[in-house]
Amino acid sequence: MQPHLAQITPYKAGKPLEELAREMGLTDAIKLASNENPLGPSPLALAAIQEALSDLHRYPDSHAYYLKEELSRHLGLAPGQLILGNGSDEVLDFLVRALVPPGGEVLSTNHTFLMYGLLTQAVGGVFRIAPLKDLRVDLPALSRAVTDQTRLILLNNPNNPTGTAFLRPEWEDFLEALPPRVTVVLDEAYIDFADDPQVPQSLEYLREDRLLVGLRTFSKAYGLAGLRIGYGFGPSGLMDYLNRLRLPFNVNRLAQAAAQAALKDRAFWERTRAVVHEGRVYIYRELERLGLSYTPSQANYILIRVDRPAQEVYQAMLREGVIIRSMEEYGFPEHIRVNVGLPEENQRFIKALAKVLGLAG
Ligand SMILES: *Cc1c(COP(=O)(O)O)cnc(C)c1O
């Protein structure tokens, strides 16, 4: 076995909801742990899947011609500037494999998406971090941390799990200062939920002569996490290289059909945003009433300080039938993360949290 593989701690996803419920004898557990869409999948996507089912004996279109056309229109980009993945995780994997040689450096931050470190380890790269400042990505510190070995910078904005976002002026300074040989990836899994107009969109900063890649996913705002489809966009020369790493049928037929329909489902997208924005306000208000501190979020989840071991709070919440995430692995031993659910799920979360923490609910 290659020695660097021994260093990898596999990604820990939550237990299946059905299994947890079964183990604990719960009949009505709710899951607010993986930042999924509480409204379910986009209805237009569901209809497209149903229609595509009878063609399942056929291989998918390797180049996803129609989906790329739709995405091109949606984003205002040429099809050659796009790459599709089995989830945006897969596009991240292409980027790391294409750009990071053994010993090459990937730069990111602490308290961020765990996949970045794992993918770097998988290629024998060196994962370096610049610490967050006040739970926000510190772009000047990242700029200063760039070395001659830095190949790739991985950022997500809004950041998972803090929910904070950096704004245009700091982002523009950062891009300006970057050595032109370093590729920057802006993972925008939660960009749909940002409501501050000062949050930059990678799309607006794309240039053929700039090594900037934007990543988006259908897993969150479009409610298609189970189907595994995401995409990246950037300079066509770089996308051409990434495509060489792509297995021919990485995005299945149902995912292609669903994603194409979901892009046109504006009503669902709007409804999702409204549920998240209203839910965030409700949860903030209730946390304040309970005297708990939280980080205001530009995403569909909220980081909450519980001032006791997060793992214990997670377990106790589980017994109440509310599945959330302990943030211990993310470097926050006394924080939990909850994603915004439907109004009744948010209420249930608050009630359970008050009970578990012994606060007047
Ligand atoms: C959820 C998430 C993604 C999306 O991953 P998929 O593979 O597209 O499901 C990407 N980046 C971050 C930071 C996420 O939290």
The ligand as an ORCA input file, in Angstrom:
! r2SCAN-3c Opt
* xyz 0 1
  C     -22.208     19.943      0.588
  C     -20.938     20.541      0.129
  C     -20.501     20.336     -1.172
  C     -21.329     19.574     -2.160
  O     -20.845     18.350     -2.375
  P     -21.521     17.412     -3.475
  O     -20.450     16.462     -3.742
  O     -21.846     18.265     -4.664
  O     -22.746     16.850     -2.845
  C     -19.316     20.918     -1.579
  N     -18.617     21.701     -0.757
  C     -19.020     21.938      0.502
  C     -18.233     22.850      1.357
  C     -20.181     21.345      0.986
  O     -20.557     21.555      2.241
*
